[in-house]
Amino acid sequence: MTEKPRTAKPSQRSRRRLYRLLLLLLVIVPFWPEIVIWTVSALARLNGCHPDQKDACQIGTVLVSDVIAWALRMSATAVITGVRHAYKWAILGAICAWLVLCYAVVIRAWTHVASRLIIGFVVGVVFAILPPFGPLLAIATLVNDNCRPNEGYIGACTIFGAHVGDPQNSPVHDAVLMGYLAESGAPLAFGIFVLYAVLVIALRVLWRKTPAASQQSWPTK
């Protein structure tokens, strides 16, 4: 007789849904500055504003450019300042620790080896690309003739009719320098994914060798 796949109990499925929601939060929360920039830019456009306009664009009483500058300072400028003070590896270590936490949640949220590996790979790609390039991607559609981000900090940046930060030292230039972190961050993220993949496969092999495994199949949900 063929074995019937073991299905998860309702309580187990409920816990897995919670872990999947937790994973979503863990992936989104680190990139809240980029989300702020995308959101305020979308609201400005809906309000009839354009990145290259001459008059200052406001949402209520707040300048859109001030919100963008604040979000960039909380992300790109904060990281670049840390790197300049020799905290590069501490910053990369924190990102890697967050990625490991995400992988721990993935293992709790999915039981299939394929699901764990695919979701894990996607999460790894996100953490390899968005930390160094997220700020630049967030302002990519806002770049215009009055705002040219560059690594030399040359020129002021005007978006939505007002300066983004200090005209002599705009935080948009920090977003360009962030890209250099990919040289170290991307290999680290890939290495962590490889270790994670080995762990997932090892857990599967160990489970098959347990006495209980001979009486039941791998969970299907």
PyMOL commands that set and color helices and strands:
alter all, ss='L'
color gray80, all
select helices_A, chain A and resi 10-46+64-84+88-109+113-142+172-209+211-215
alter helices_A, ss='H'
color red, helices_A
select strands_A, chain A and resi 58-59+62-63+158-159+162-163
alter strands_A, ss='S'
color yellow, strands_A
deselect
rebuild
show_as cartoon
